[in-house]
Amino acid sequence: GRLEAVTQQMGCHPQYLDSFLKVQHHLLHMDGPLPFDCRHYIAIMAAARHQCRYLVNLHVLQFLRAGGDPQWLRGLDFIPPKLRNLNEINKILAHRPWLITKEHIEKLLKISEWSWSLAELVHAVVLLAHCHALASFVFGCGCEQDEGPAGRVSLKPLSPGSQCFCEAVVGNGCSQELLRVNRKRSLDSCMELDSLRERMQRIHMETEGREETRLLQQDREEGEGQVAEMGVQAGSLWLSPPADTDGEVTSATNLACYMQDPDFGYQDFARRDEDQTQVFRVQDYSWEDHGFSLVNRLYSDIGHLLDEKFRMVDGLQSSAMARRQGCEPSVFKRGVWNYIHCMFGIRYDDCDYAEVNQLLERMLKVYIKTVTCYPEKTNSEMFDRFWKQFKHSEKVHVNLLILEARMQAELLYALQAITQYMV
């Protein structure tokens, strides 16, 4: 077998990688409420919302190996209604999770013969949030493969006997080869100080007078314009032919067949209509006090694994990265985390958002927002060239913060809606 690109990137932080792999393995391969083929199909649906060919291709292969019906790969019109009914929550969670209500939950739990159980729904919600957030990491770290002939993405499917990336690391450590490769990578990304100062001064001059007056009221067109200036494009919707369990190539698959309402995307929370969901206050519903106990009660052990992963990313060292931003490591990490949650309408009463706005340099905020909210607009060039003053491991660290903050945001909204339904 071979190590997958995701595993190689996360290998910069082996303790986190071990925690991530435990969650990934538990969601997809351990006993749980959902059948194994359905788990991989839900992952396909989630990854397709962000046009993430890397994850779609991986789960197509795993779906077939789990005995999934090949007809389902023709699209949502060919799957059981119970699974297809999950599409609405998948769409909302991926792009505007603040729109989820207890009515969405009730609809899934009370559709006669196609109804979901609470345990099944919690498993599905965690899996959707996991895959949406992982798609951000895949794009943010440039894990999408190089383009092949005719502008289509040429993925290299795993051979039937090889490991999927959730099986690449055994026990509590990483292979020495993996660590060696990533230590070498981490030395490659520094920039001369004078050049960095010149670049930052240029950025400041270009953006002077256009700074946001509030953290969430950013000019969407301006942000997208800066992304476009860096040559970041959304990419084709087409996926290379997946391989079946015998390694044979099947017909080409269009990612659009795995989703409905493809034009539904992220919308700035600050620009929402006044009658929509109000600001989500963590003091009223938090992961530690509410979400953890609910998810752990309905889906055994996953709460402990998720909690460990959240704590692990919070404990990663980022002293050099913080020094470049002129602050303490804990302040920098919390600033990134709160900024991501703020984009999804989640507020902390003890956070000074004006300070967060000043702490995170503008171009870094553009990167974070792009990878978090519309990751399909990023590519490997963006990761390699965007902020060269950071080491490779530091850039991976920021993308891990994006992954975990985004996943927790989706879970908070979904679990709060489930709690409201139960009450």
C-alpha positions in Angstrom: 0.0 0.0 0.0 0.9 3.7 -0.2 0.4 6.6 2.2 -2.4 8.9 1.0 -1.8 12.6 0.5 -3.9 13.6 3.5 -1.9 11.3 5.8 1.3 12.7 4.5 0.3 16.3 5.2 -1.1 15.6 8.7 2.1 13.6 9.4 3.7 17.0 10.2 1.8 16.7 13.5 1.9 13.0 14.3 -0.1 13.2 17.6 -2.9 14.9 15.8 -2.7 12.4 12.9 -3.2 9.5 15.3 -6.3 11.1 16.8 -7.7 11.9 13.4 -7.2 8.4 12.2 -9.1 7.0 15.2 -12.1 9.1 14.3 -11.9 8.3 10.6 -11.7 4.6 11.4 -14.5 4.6 13.9 -16.8 6.5 11.6 -16.2 4.2 8.6 -15.1 0.8 9.8 -16.3 0.2 13.4 -19.7 -1.0 14.6 -22.2 1.8 14.4 -25.9 2.5 13.4 -25.3 2.9 9.7 -24.5 0.1 7.1 -20.9 0.3 5.8 -21.9 1.0 2.2 -24.2 3.8 3.2 -21.4 5.4 5.2 -19.2 5.7 2.2 -22.1 6.9 0.0 -22.9 9.6 2.6 -19.2 10.6 2.4 -19.5 10.8 -1.4 -22.5 13.1 -1.1 -20.7 15.3 1.4 -17.5 15.6 -0.7 -19.4 16.3 -3.9 -20.9 19.5 -2.3 -17.4 21.0 -2.6 -16.4 19.2 -5.8 -13.7 17.3 -3.9 -12.7 14.6 -6.5 -10.0 13.3 -4.2 -12.5 12.2 -1.5 -15.2 11.2 -3.9 -12.9 8.9 -5.7 -11.6 7.4 -2.5 -15.1 6.7 -1.2 -16.3 5.3 -4.5 -13.7 2.7 -4.2 -14.4 2.0 -0.6 -18.2 1.9 -1.3 -17.7 -0.8 -3.9 -15.4 -2.8 -1.6 -18.1 -2.6 1.1 -20.5 -4.4 -1.3 -22.3 -1.2 -2.4 -24.7 -1.4 -5.3 -22.8 0.0 -8.4 -26.1 1.5 -9.6 -26.0 4.0 -6.8 -23.0 5.5 -8.4 -25.2 6.8 -11.2 -26.4 9.5 -8.8 -29.0 10.5 -6.3 -31.9 9.3 -8.5 -30.7 5.7 -8.1 -30.4 5.5 -4.3 -33.1 4.6 -1.7 -35.4 7.5 -0.7 -34.2 7.3 2.9 -30.6 8.1 1.8 -31.8 10.7 -0.7 -33.8 12.5 2.0 -30.4 13.3 3.7 -29.6 15.6 0.8 -31.2 18.7 2.3 -29.3 18.6 5.5 -26.1 17.8 3.6 -26.6 20.9 1.5 -27.4 23.2 4.5 -24.6 21.9 6.7 -22.0 22.2 4.0 -22.8 25.9 3.2 -25.1 27.6 5.7 -25.4 25.5 8.8 -27.2 28.2 10.7 -30.3 27.4 8.6 -30.7 23.9 10.2 -33.9 23.7 12.4 -35.7 21.1 14.4 -38.2 20.8 11.5 -35.4 19.4 9.3 -34.7 16.8 12.0 -38.4 16.0 12.5 -38.9 15.5 8.8 -36.2 12.9 8.6 -37.3 11.0 11.7 -41.0 10.8 10.8 -41.2 9.8 7.2 -43.0 6.5 7.7 -41.1 3.6 6.1 -38.2 5.8 5.1 -37.6 7.3 8.6 -34.3 7.6 10.3 -33.6 6.6 13.9 -31.9 9.2 16.1 -28.8 7.1 16.3 -28.6 6.7 12.5 -29.1 10.5 12.1 -26.4 11.4 14.6 -23.9 9.0 12.8 -24.8 10.6 9.4 -24.5 14.2 10.7 -21.1 13.5 12.2 -20.0 11.8 9.0 -21.2 14.8 6.9 -19.5 17.3 9.0 -16.3 15.2 9.1 -16.2 15.0 5.2 -17.1 18.7 4.6 -14.3 19.8 6.9 -11.9 17.2 5.5 -12.7 18.6 2.0 -11.5 22.0 3.3 -8.2 20.4 4.4 -7.8 18.5 1.1 -8.1 21.7 -0.9 -6.2 23.9 1.6 -3.2 21.6 1.6 -3.2 21.0 -2.1 -4.0 17.2 -1.8 -6.0 17.2 -5.1 -3.9 15.5 -7.7 -2.3 17.1 -10.8 -4.5 17.6 -13.8 -4.3 14.9 -16.5 -5.0 15.0 -20.2 -7.7 17.3 -21.5 -7.8 19.3 -18.3 -9.4 16.5 -16.3 -8.1 15.4 -13.0 -6.1 12.2 -13.2 -6.4 10.4 -9.8 -4.5 7.3 -9.0 -6.9 4.9 -7.4 -5.7 2.5 -4.8 -5.0 -1.1 -5.9 -7.4 -3.6 -4.3 -4.9 -4.8 -1.7 -3.6 -1.3 -0.7 -4.5 0.6 2.4 -7.0 3.5 2.5 -5.5 6.5 4.3 -7.4 5.7 7.5 -5.4 2.5 7.7 -2.0 3.9 6.9 -0.8 4.5 10.4 -0.9 1.6 12.9 -0.8 2.1 16.7 0.2 5.5 18.1 3.0 6.6 15.9 3.9 7.5 12.3 6.4 5.7 10.1 9.9 7.2 10.2 9.8 7.7 6.5 6.7 9.8 6.8 8.3 12.0 9.5 11.5 12.3 7.4 9.6 13.5 4.3 7.6 16.1 6.3 10.6 17.4 8.2 12.3 18.0 4.9 9.1 19.8 3.6 9.0 22.0 6.6 12.4 23.5 5.7 11.3 24.6 2.2 8.8 27.4 2.7 10.6 30.4 4.3 11.0 33.8 2.7 13.7 36.4 3.0 12.7 39.0 5.7 13.3 42.0 3.5 11.2 40.5 0.7 8.4 39.6 3.2 8.4 43.2 4.5 8.2 44.6 1.0 5.3 42.2 0.1 3.4 43.1 3.3 3.9 46.8 2.7 2.6 46.4 -0.9 -0.4 44.5 0.4 -1.1 47.2 2.9 -0.9 50.0 0.3 -3.2 48.1 -2.1 -5.8 47.5 0.6 -5.5 50.8 2.5 -8.8 52.4 3.0 -10.7 49.2 2.3 -10.3 47.4 5.6 -13.5 45.9 7.1 -15.2 48.0 9.7 -16.6 44.8 11.1 -15.3 41.3 11.1 -18.3 39.7 9.3 -19.2 42.6 7.0 -16.6 41.8 4.4 -17.1 42.8 0.8 -17.7 39.4 -0.9 -16.8 40.6 -4.4 -13.5 42.1 -3.1 -12.6 38.8 -1.4 -13.4 36.8 -4.5 -11.5 39.2 -6.6 -8.4 38.7 -4.6 -8.7 35.0 -4.9 -9.1 35.3 -8.6 -6.0 37.5 -8.8 -4.0 34.6 -7.4 -5.2 32.4 -10.2 -7.4 30.3 -8.1 -10.2 28.6 -10.1 -13.0 26.3 -9.1 -12.0 23.5 -11.4 -13.9 21.1 -13.5 -16.8 19.1 -12.1 -15.6 15.9 -13.8 -14.0 13.0 -12.1 -11.6 10.5 -13.6 -13.1 7.0 -14.1 -13.2 5.2 -10.8 -11.9 1.6 -10.4 -14.1 -1.2 -9.2 -13.0 -3.8 -6.7 -11.2 -5.7 -9.4 -9.2 -2.7 -10.5 -11.2 -2.4 -13.7 -12.2 1.1 -14.9 -15.9 1.9 -14.9 -17.6 4.8 -16.7 -16.7 8.4 -16.1 -18.7 10.0 -13.3 -20.0 13.5 -13.0 -19.9 14.9 -9.5 -23.1 16.9 -10.2 -25.1 13.7 -10.1 -24.4 13.4 -6.4 -26.0 16.7 -5.4 -29.1 18.7 -6.0 -29.3 22.5 -6.1 -25.6 22.9 -7.0 -26.0 26.8 -7.0 -26.7 26.7 -3.2 -23.4 27.9 -1.6 -22.0 29.9 1.3 -23.5 33.3 2.0 -22.0 35.8 4.4 -23.8 35.3 7.7 -23.7 39.1 8.3 -25.7 39.5 5.0 -28.5 37.1 6.0 -32.1 38.3 6.0 -33.2 39.8 9.3 -35.8 37.0 9.8 -33.2 34.2 9.6 -31.5 32.5 12.5 -30.0 34.8 15.1 -26.4 34.7 16.3 -25.4 31.4 17.9 -24.0 32.0 21.4 -21.7 29.4 22.7 -22.6 30.3 26.2 -26.1 28.9 25.4 -25.0 25.7 23.6 -21.4 24.5 23.6 -19.6 21.3 22.6 -18.3 20.8 26.1 -21.6 21.2 28.0 -24.1 20.0 25.5 -22.9 18.5 22.2 -20.5 16.1 23.6 -22.9 14.3 25.9 -25.7 14.1 23.2 -23.5 12.7 20.5 -21.8 10.2 22.8 -25.1 9.0 24.1 -26.6 8.3 20.7 -23.4 7.1 18.9 -21.2 5.2 21.3 -17.6 6.4 21.9 -17.6 8.9 19.0 -18.0 11.8 21.4 -14.8 10.9 23.3 -12.9 10.5 20.0 -14.1 13.9 18.7 -13.3 15.6 22.0 -9.8 14.2 21.9 -9.3 15.5 18.4 -10.6 19.0 19.3 -8.2 19.1 22.3 -5.3 17.8 20.2 -5.5 20.5 17.6 -5.8 23.1 20.4 -2.6 21.7 22.0 -0.5 21.9 18.8 2.5 24.2 19.1 2.6 27.4 17.0 5.1 29.7 18.7 6.9 30.7 15.5 3.7 31.3 13.7 2.3 33.4 16.5 5.5 35.5 16.7 5.2 36.5 13.1 1.7 37.8 13.9 3.1 39.6 17.0 1.1 37.7 19.6 1.1 34.7 22.0 0.5 31.2 20.5 -2.8 30.7 22.4 -4.0 34.1 21.2 -3.2 33.4 17.6 -4.9 29.9 17.6 -8.0 31.3 19.4 -8.1 34.2 16.9 -8.2 31.8 13.9 -10.8 29.6 15.6 -13.1 32.4 16.6 -12.8 34.0 13.2 -13.9 30.8 11.5 -16.8 30.4 13.9 -17.7 34.0 13.4 -18.2 33.4 9.7 -20.8 30.8 10.6 -22.6 33.1 13.1 -21.1 31.6 16.3 -20.1 34.1 18.9 -18.1 34.0 22.2 -19.1 36.6 24.8 -15.5 36.8 26.0 -14.0 37.4 22.6 -12.9 40.9 21.5 -13.7 40.7 17.7 -12.1 44.0 17.0 -8.8 42.5 18.3 -9.3 39.4 16.2 -9.8 41.6 13.1 -6.5 43.4 13.8 -4.6 40.2 14.8 -5.1 38.3 11.5 -3.5 39.9 8.5 -5.8 40.6 5.7 -4.4 38.1 3.2 -4.4 35.4 5.8 -8.1 36.1 6.4 -8.8 35.8 2.7 -7.1 32.4 2.7 -8.9 31.2 5.8 -12.3 32.3 4.5 -11.7 30.7 1.1 -10.6 27.3 2.4 -13.4 27.3 5.0 -16.4 28.6 3.0 -15.7 27.6 -0.6 -12.7 25.3 -0.6 -13.2 24.3 -4.2 -11.8 27.7 -5.2 -8.4 26.8 -3.9 -5.6 24.7 -5.4 -2.1 23.4 -4.6 -0.5 26.6 -6.1 -2.4 28.7 -3.6 -1.0 26.5 -0.7 2.5 26.6 -2.0 2.7 30.4 -2.9 0.1 32.1 -0.7 2.1 32.8 2.6 5.6 31.6 2.1 6.8 33.1 5.4 5.2 30.1 7.1 6.9 26.8 7.3 5.1 23.8 5.7 4.1 22.4 9.1 2.7 25.8 10.1 0.5 26.0 7.1 -0.7 22.5 7.8 -1.4 23.6 11.3 -3.6 26.5 10.1 -5.5 24.1 7.9 -6.0 21.7 10.8 -7.5 24.6 12.8 -9.8 25.3 9.8 -10.8 21.6 9.7 -11.6 21.3 13.4 -13.3 24.7 13.8 -15.5 24.1 10.8 -16.5 20.6 11.9 -17.3 21.8 15.4 -19.4 24.6 13.9 -21.5 22.3 11.8 -21.9 19.9 14.7 -23.1 22.6 17.1 -25.9 23.7 14.7 -27.0 20.1 13.9 -26.8 18.9 17.5 -28.7 21.9 18.8 -31.5 21.2 16.3 -31.6 17.6 17.4 -31.7 18.7 21.0 -34.6 21.1 20.3 -36.5 18.3 18.5 -36.0 15.9 21.5 -37.1 18.6 24.0 
